């Protein structure tokens, strides 16, 4: 006898809406969905499990009386066309929950190691001038123009930037997928990054599906949030102006961290050919051409409309030149996805018997202990 389950139609409707995908997509995959939602028929347990997988909803939710209220654990400052965004995709929600679990673990780990609170978390106030705020952050990290001048490219500068931020005590996680599931890519049009502030375990997540050209700006933006002591899903946009005062301030600080305006005006030629100036200044400051466009606009040499048009054209040019790396070495990319600082601590704690292998595997997103061991060796934690 086939086991069928009674599911309230409103839960099926909620699951479809929560997914953010068109209802027709699910109707094609589940032809009986309309009958289930009318109450004329009920799914089998196997059908329900497949529907749960397709909608990214834990199967247990379908046995509730009412759709659950999923609270976003951090403030959401994202906007589209000046309007606040009220719904998060299952992929973004799950990513935040995963990062929350990792942060809680690392905070407990820090306490067990008797580490002191990081003095820079919450050090700045939003009333502080953005130039002064940026100088404070840049000086603390050692990410100044003199240090960057020795690097060969802005891509190398981005890697150094991440290393400096992690060295300061902030976990940096850069991934374009949910955990290690390449069938669940994160959408950069939905979010570019978020910050989770904590005196012992501050965390920055960068959407790795976004262009590397934008990732450096997002990193700098999230740093401003950490120095404010404030968690947020950010509106880290290079080309547009946020409606949130906090986000505008963080964007101003981010731009100033990467390209100090005083240094910029000393070398910028407003009469020069724009593409040539973008390339020249990007090489000089070791940032992407998109950030240079932002600073040209900040200097008053470009209107908001001109910035928007130039940004779209430059982004298209960058994307047309980019090539896929094919994923690379798993044991090299995983620490970037989960933070080298976090991965080293987790592997060491697990092999010292302080953390269960089961919990370590869950937070890293894979199932084999052998993979954990290889990761430890690649990080130099294990021999």
N, C-alpha and C positions, 0 to 999 in steps of 0.2 A: 504493500500500500504506500502510495506517494504521500509524504508528509507535507502538508500545506500550512502556512502560518497566517494568522490574522494580523494585518497591518493597517493602521489608520491611514486613510488616503491623504490626510494633511501632512503626514510624515514623508510620504512619497513625493508630494509636491514640494515640500521644504527641501528635500535632498536634491531635487533637480535645480531649484532656484539657487541653492547654496553652491552648487558646482560652478555656476557662472556660464554654463554651456547652454545652447538652445535646446528646448524641450524636444524638438524633432530629432536631435541626435540620439536621445535615449529611446524615442519611439521606434526608430529604425532598428536599434539593437534589441529592444524588448517590445515586440508587437502587441503583447498583452497589457502593456502599461496603462493604457486608457481604461481597460476593464478593471484593473486593480484600483485605479484612482476613483472609479465610479462605485466601487464596492461590488461589482458584478462577478468578480472572480478574485482569487487570492494566489500569490506566488508560492511556489514550492520553496523549501529551505535553500536548495541549491540555486534557484533563480534569485532569491533574495541576496544571497552571498555574492553573486555575480553583479547584481544591481548596486550593492554596497561598494564593491570594488570600483565599478564604473563611476560612481558619484563621489568617491573618496570619503565615504561616511562609515565610521565604525558600525559593524552590523548590529551591535547591541542597541544603538540609538533607535532602531526601527521598532523596538519593543516598548518604547516609552509611550506615555499617554499623550504628551505634547512635544513638539520640537524643542530641543534644549536651547538654552540661551548661552551662546558661546562668547564669553567676555574676552576682549582683546586685552592682554595683560599690560600693554604699554600704550601711551597716547599715540593717536594716529593723526598726523599733520598733512597727509597727502591731499592734493587737490588736482582736479582736471578742469581746465577752463574756468578756474576761479571757484569751483564748487568742491565742497568736502566729499570724500568718498566714504560711504558707510558700510560697504560690504567687503570682506576679505575673502580671497579664494581659499579653498582647502589647502592648497600648496603653501601659501603664505602663512596661514594659521598654523599648519603643522611645523613649518620651519621655525616660527617663533616659539612654539611649545618645546621643540627639540633644543633650541638655544637656551631656553629657560631652564631645562633640566641640566644642561651642561654647566650653566652658570651657577646653579644651586650646588652642583657637585664640586665645582672648583672653589666656591666660597668655603664649603666645609673643609676641603683639602687645605686651603690657605690658613684656616683657623687651626687645623691640626698641626700645621708647620709653624705656628706662632708668628705668621707674617703680619706686618703692621699695615694699617690702612694706607692707601696711596694718597699722598697729600694733594695731588692736582685734581682729584675728582670733586667737582663742585666748587673749585677755587674761584672761578670767574662769575661775574654777574652780567646780566644782559644789558645793564646800563653802561657797561664799559665800552669805550670806543673800540670798534672792530680792528683797527690797526694795532692798538696796544694788545688786544686779546690775541690776535694772530701772532704777534711777536713773542708773547708769553709761551704759547704752545710750541711755536717753531724753535725757540731757544731751548725749551725743556727737552725736546726730542733730538736736537742737533741737526734738524733738517733745513739748514740754511743754504743760501745760494753758493757759498764757497765750497761746501761739501758736495753739492750737486754738480758743480762745474767739473769735477774729476770723473764724472760718470759719462758713459758713451752715448746714452739715449734716455728718453723719458720712460721707456719700458723698464730699464734698469733702475731708474729713479723710483718707479712705483714699487719694485721689489724691495729696494732699500727702505722706502717709506714704511712698508708693512713690517719689515724687520725692526725698524726703530720703534714703531708703535708697540709691537710685541715685547721688545726689550724694556720698554717703560712699564710693562705690567698689564697691558690691555690685550685680551684675546681678540684676534682678527680672524674671522671666518669668511672665506670667499668661495661661494659655490653657486653654480647655475642650475642645480637640481635639488630635489628634496632628498635628503640624506645622500645615498649613492645611487639613487634610482634614475637612470638616464631617460626613462620613459616619462618622467615627471619634471620637465623643465620649468624653471621659474621665469616669470614674465617680467622683463624690465619695464614694460609699459605700466605694470601694476605697482611696482616699487623698485627703488634702486638700492636701498639699504635701510638698516635700522641700528639704533644704539640702545644698549641695556646697561644703564649706569649702576655701579656698585663700588663701594670703597675698597673692596678686596678682590672683586672679580668683574671689572668692567668688560663689556663685550661689544664688538662691532661686527655686524654682518653686512657683507657687500654682495650684491647680486652679481654672480659671476657670468650670468647670461648677458649682462650689459656690456657695452663696448669698453675695452680697457681705457680708451680715451676718457670715458666718463667715470671710471672707477676711482681714479685718483682724486677727483673732485668730491665724490661721495665719501671717500675716506676722510678727507679734510673736514667735510661737513659734519660727519659723525663724531670726529674728535671735538668739535665745538660743543656738541651735546654732552660729551663725557666731561669736559671742563666746566660745563654748567651744572653737572650732576643731574642731568635729566634724560630719561629714556624716551625714545620716540621712533615711530616709523616715519621716515623723513621725506620731505619734499625737496630733495637735493637736486634742484634743476639748475643747470648752467645757464640756460638761455631764457628762462622765464622768471617772473617775480612772484613769489609766493604771497598768498593772502594772509599768512600767519606771521606775526611780528617776530616770533622766535625763529622761524625758518628763514626769514629775510636776513636776520642777524647772523645766523649760522652760515648762510650762503656768502655773506660779505666777509666773514672771518675765513671761510674756506678759500675764497679767491685770494685774500691777502696772505694767507699762509703759503700758498703755492707761488704767487707772483706779487710781491710787495709793490704797491703802486708807485712809490718813490723811485724804486729801481726800474720799474717799467717805463715811466715817463722819460727817464734818462736815456733809454736806448730805442724807444719807439719812434718810427718815422711815419707820421700821419699822411705824408704825401707819397709814400712808397706804394708799390704794387701789393694789393692785399694778399694774394696767395704766397708771394715771396716773403712778405713780412710775417705771415703766420708760420711758415717753415723756419725762418731765421730766428724768430723769438721763441718758438717751441724748442729749438736746439739750445738757445742761450739759457732759458730758464729750466730746461729738462721737464717740460710739461707737454700735454697734448695741445694741438692747435685749437681744440674746442675751448680750453681754458684761456688761451690767448685771445680768442674772440670775445670772451666775457670781459677780459680786462680792457680791450679796446673800447667796448661799450661803456664800461665803468669810467674810463677816462673822459667820456663825453664826445668821443669821435664817431660814435655810431648810435643811431636811435634804436628803440626797442624793436621796431619793425625791421630795421636793417639787420639787427642782431639775429632775430628769428629767422629771416630769410637766409642769411649767411650761414647760420648754424645748421639749418636743414641741408644746405648744399654741401657743406663741409662734412657733415655726418655721412651723407650718401657717398661722398668720395672716399672716406675712410672705410666704410663698409664694403665698397666695391673692391678695395685693395686687400682686405683681410682674407686670410686663408685659414682653414681648419687645421689644427695641429693633430687631430685624430685621437685626442684624449691623453697621450703621453703615458709615462710610467705611473701606475696606480699608486705606488708607495711614495712617489714624489708629489702627486697631486692631492692625495688624501690629507696630508698635514696642512696644506693650504686651505682645503675645504673646512677643516675642523679646528684650525689654529695649531701651530707647532707647540705653542706654550701649553695648550690644553692637552694635546696628544701625548707629549712627553710626560706630563704629570700623571695622566690617566694610566699609561702603560706602566710606569714605575710603581704607582700605587697598587695596580692589579697584581704585578709579579712580586710585590712585597706582602701580598695577602690582605691588604687593607680594603680593596674593592673587589667585588665578585666579578668573575669573568663574564657572567651573564649581563651584568649592568654595563660593563665596559663595551661589550659588543653592541648592546642596544644603543648606547650613546654615539658610537662610531658608525653604526649603520651597516654592519655586516655580521655574518653568522658563524664564521669559523675561527677557532682559537689560533689556528695556524696563521691566519691572516694577521691577527693581533701580534703574534710573535715576529713575523716578517716586518711589520710596521715598526716595532720596537727596535729591531736591528737597523732599519733604515734611518731611524732617528738617533742612533748611537746610544740608546738607553739600554739595550740588551746586546750581548755578544753572541 
